[in-house]
Amino acid sequence: MKKGLVSLFLIKLKFAASSALATIVDYFLYLLLESYAFSPVISNLISASVGMIINFAIQKRYIFTLKRKVAIVFLISVLVSLGGVGLSTLFIYLLNKIAFFNEYQFVTKAIVIGIIFNYNFYFKRFAFEKRFLPELNKRND
């Protein structure tokens, strides 16, 4: 069980590190678009979509073991990402009803990114590897 938890921690760490680039692009593109061009909701839809494409490329190459056809993985990954974009947009919309979050978009986006991280990790893992959780009870003796 201990090896399974360590393995889960390490893959989440790699997932977080590899997703950093996509998240940075998403975050700063959101702030730029929200400040100069669009509403928070439209800005999030655009920035999260760009981040989604970057994230798929990184995860396919460096994080997950491909256990399905690439086209199937891409389709599932896009659906998972769209679910994440939808959830993050809903959270942005709801949080912006509170004056503090409406005024401090950098805080709003950071909170939403934190919430969506685990959703993305487990569902993307399913897309690539056909599983959600590690085999915690498997003995490697």
Protein Blocks (a to p, Z undefined) as FASTA:
>chain_A
ZZmmmmmmmmmmmmmmmmmmmmmmmmmmmmmmmmmmmcfklmmmmmmmmmmmmmmmmmmm
mmmccfbdfklmmmmmmmmmmmmmmmmmmmmmmmmmpmklmmmmmlmmmmmmmmmmmmmm
mmmmmmmnopabdcfkbccZZ
